[in-house]
Amino acid sequence: MAERSALRILVVDDDPAMVRLAAAALTAHGFTDLEHVATGRDALLAAARADVLLLDQNLPDLAGREVLLALRAWPEPPSVVMVTAHGSETFAADALRAGAEDYLVKDASLAAMLPEVVERVRRMRSLREALATAERELLHVERRAAVGEMTVTLHHEINNPLMAATAELELLLGSQDALS
């Protein structure tokens, strides 16, 4: 499982105070590989270097949801935690439906909740990676078993006619010896 310090986090927010708060809360809990960008376009450029994005909904150029949807089109997108100053059940449901792993509201509980949410996302990523590895290994084992079964079948299909031909040849040769 990836350690906290190895998790690459991209903070996407145009509010410097929010960035400082997120950085302080995360580094205090062992998340040290942090990067920051202030726009949606920069987030799309930097996201390939990140495991997790803390993505503000209100950015100067794009809505966070637009960035999230663009990332979901990637073959292996980073995890996204949506962050908003104006949280509601509708926002939360929409963010989760769009593919966010979680969401946070910029309120008094943010500093305490942020490390917990990022840790949960880190664990989920590790579990998904372990599951993908197990599925690949299972597929490999199933392929090897199929090759083994095919080998047995081919052996049977080739061996039986050869044995029958050998037996017939021995009978023919045996009957020739009897006639002589």
N, C-alpha and C positions, 0 to 999 in steps of 0.2 A: 504494500500500500504506500502511495506517495506521501512523503512527510509534508507537514505544513509549510516548511521553509522551501520546499521544491515546487509548491503550487504557484503558478504564475498568474497574478491577478492584475487585470486592467481596470482602473477606475475611470469611468467615462462620465465626467461632470464638469460643468463650466463654473461652478461655485468653488473658489479656492478654500473657503472655510469648510465646506463639506469634504473636500479632498483631504485636508489636514485631519479632520475628525476621523475619516475612514482609515487613513494611514496610521494614525495613532492607535486606534482600536485594534486594527489588524496586526500591526507589529508587536503590540503588547501581548498578543496571543500566539506569536510564533510565525505569523504569515509575513515573510520578509521580502518576497520577490514581487514588488509592486511597481506598476507603471501607471502614468496618468495621461489622458488626453481630454480635450475640452469640447470636441465636436463629434458628430455622428460620422462624418467622412473620415476623420482621423481614427475613429474607433474601428471602422471597417478595414483600414490599412494596418492597424496594430493588432487586431484580433487574432491574427494567425500566430502571434507570439504568446498568446494567453490561453490559460486553461479555464479561467472564470472571468466574466465581465460583470462589474457592478455598473449597471447601465441606467443613467438618469433618464426619466421619461421626457423631460423638457430640455432639449439641447438647442443651441443657437441655429443650427442648420437643418437638422432632421429630428423627427420625433423618435424617442427611444424604441417605440414599437416598430418603426420602419427599419431601424438597425437590426432589431431582433429578427424580423422576418427575412431580411437579407442574409443574416448569419445562418438561419435555419435551412437555407438552400445549399449551404456548404456540405460536402461529404462528411466531414468530421468537425462540426462546429464546437466552439467552446461553450461551456455552461454559462447561462445568463441569469443574473439576479436583477430584476427590475427595481429601481428606486424612484420614489416620487414624493414630492412635497404635499400632494393632494391625494391621499390614499382613499380608496373606497372599495367596496366589495366588487363593484363593476370593473374597476381597474384591475384588481387582483385576478378576477376570473378571466378577464380578457388577456392579461399577461400570461397566465398559465396556459390558456388555450393556444396562444400564439407560440408557445414553446419555452417560456421562461421556467427555470427550475424553481424559482421562488421570487418573492417580492418583499420589499421593505418600504416603510413610510418614514420620511425624514421627520422624526419627532424625538421626544426626550429619550425614548428607548432605543434609538438607533445604535448608539455606541455599544450598548450591551448585546443587542440582538445580532449585529453584523458578524462578529466572530462565530457565533453559534450557527448562523445560516451558512456562512462560508464553509465551516467545518462539515456541516451536513451535506453540502454540495460536493465537497472533496471526497467524503465517504461514498456518496452515490456514484461519483466518477470512478472511484476505485472498484466498486462493485460491478459497474458496467464493464470495465476493462477486464476484470477477472472472469465475468460471464462470457465475454467475447473470446477470451483465451480458451476457456473450457469448451466453448462451442467449436472453435477451430480444432482443438485436440480431439474432440469427439468425432468430428467429420473425418479427420485423418485416420482415426482408429476404425471408423466404419468403412472407409475406403480400403484400408489394409485387409479388413475382414472380407470385403467383397472380392478383392483380388485373391485371397486365400480360397474362398468358395469357388471362384472361377477356375483356379488352378486344380482343385480337386475334381471339378466337373470335367475339365479338359483331360485330366489324367484318366478318368473313368471312360470318357468318350473315345480316347485314343487307345487305351489299354485293352478294353473289351474286344474291339475288332481285331487287334493284333493277336490277342490270346486265341480267338476263334480261328484266325488264319493259321496260326502256329499249330493248333490242334488238328485242323484239317490237313495241313501239310504232313504232320506226323502220321496221320491215318493213311494218307496217300502213299507216303514213303513206306509205311508199315505194310500196306497191302501189296506194294511192288515187291518187297522182300519175301512176302509169303508166296507170291506167284513164281519166284525164281527157284 
